Amino acid sequence: MFWFRRSMRNLMIDDRGDVPGWVLITLMTAGLVLLIWAVAGPALSGVFDEAIQRVTSF
């Protein structure tokens, strides 16, 4: 049981984590969102405008 407490204490002390990995994931996600938004934005805007026109024409 002593080895378990010692390993848990070592894990709690070493709390640096994988910062470069999380930064890379965050930047890649933001890039994908911007790319998808740039490609699909005009099409989605057209769909939205058409839907609003159909609703207001009643």
C-alpha positions, -999 to +999 in steps of 0.1 A: +000+000+000+030+023+006+039+021-031+004+033-041+006+064-019+041+072-031+031+069-067+000+090-062+020+117-044+045+117-073+016+121-098+002+150-078+036+168-076+042+164-113+012+184-126+028+200-156+006+182-181+009+182-218+006+219-225+021+219-260-003+192-270-033+211-258-022+243-275-018+224-307-052+208-304-068+242-296-051+259-326-060+231-350-096+231-338-098+269-343-083+265-378-108+238-387-137+260-375-125+290-396-120+268-426-155+252-424-170+286-417-154+301-447-166+273-470-201+268-456-208+303-444-223+316-477-244+285-482-257+286-447-265+323-450-285+316-481-305+288-465-312+311-435-323+340-457-346+317-477-361+303-446-368+337-432-384+348-465-407+318-464-417+324-428-424+361-434-443+356-466-473+340-448 
